[in-house]
């Protein structure tokens, strides 16, 4: 089975927008100059929560662009989920406890000190 990042699969055709619950997130392919203007520095991708837009650099290969898109989608989901929790009245303390619980059980997130 080919996964999105297999060398045997075709690169993802970049969508103009991505549907998320309650929002449709635009995906903008931008020049390096525009990325610096938007992000303040040259980065491959950016999730900008203020305008709920994902920005990706044109100068990247299609494979790198696809990887950056997935990375920025993760930021978007995390950000939107956090906003939903705040609207439901869940605050920072609950979120910190969740992160601590995950970190203490995950060797990837919290490796043992040697």
N, C-alpha and C positions, 0 to 999 in steps of 0.2 A: 504494500500500500504506500503510495507516495504521500508524504506530508508536505506542508506548504514550503518547507525549507530544504527538501530533498534536491540534490543536484540534477535528478532526472525529471523533475516536474517543471512545468512552465511557470515563469514568474506571474504573480497575481496581477491582474489588470487593476490599476489603482482606481478605487471608487471615488466619485465626486463627494459623496457623503455616506455616512454609516448610520443605520437606525439603532438607536438606544432607547430603552424604555423612557418615554416622556420627552424625547428629544431626537432630532436628526442632526448629527455632528458633521459639519463640512470638513473635507480634507483638501488642503491647499498645497500644491506643489510650487515651491518658491525658489528664487535665485539665492545665492549666498548673501548678497547685499540685503535682500528682504529679510532673510533669516536673522541676520545680525540686527536689523532694525526691530524686528518683532521680539527676539529672544535676548538681545543685549550682547550676544556672542554667537560665534558660529557653532551650531550644533546640528546633528543630523535630523532630529525631529523635536517637536514641541507640542505639548498639550497646553493650550491656553484656556484656563477655566473661565476667565473673565468674559470671553466671547464664545466659549465652547466650540473651539476650532482646533483641529490637528494640522500642524504645518510640517512639511517634509521637504528636504533639499532636493532640487532637480538634479544636482551634480552627482548623486549617488547611483550606483548600479541598481537595476530593478530588484535584484535579490536583497541588497542592503536596504532599499526603500521599503520592501515588504517587511523585513525584520523590524525596522524603525516604526512602521505603521502598527504592528502588533504591540510593540513596546508602548507607544503613545496611547493605544486603545486601553491598555492596562491602566495607565494613569487616569484616563477619562473615567473608566469604570470605578476605580477607587475613589476618585473625586466625587462622582455623582452619588456613590453609595454613602460617602461621608455626609454629603449635603442632605440626603434622605434621612440619615440617622439623626442629624441635628433637628430637622423638621419634626421628627417623631419624638424629640425630647431626649434622645440619648446623647450624653455629653462626652467630653474628653476622657473622663475617668473610666467609663465603661470601655472605650476604645483602647486605652492604655492597658487595661487588664486583659483584653483579648490578645493584644500584641504580645504581652509578656507571657501569656499562656502558650501561644504558638511558638515563641522564641525558645522557651525552656524545654520544649519537646522536639524541636527541630535542630539536628546537628548542622544543617545547611545554614539556617538563620543565626544560630547561636552555637558555634563550635566550642568544644571543651577546651579550656585553657591547659597548656602543657608546661 
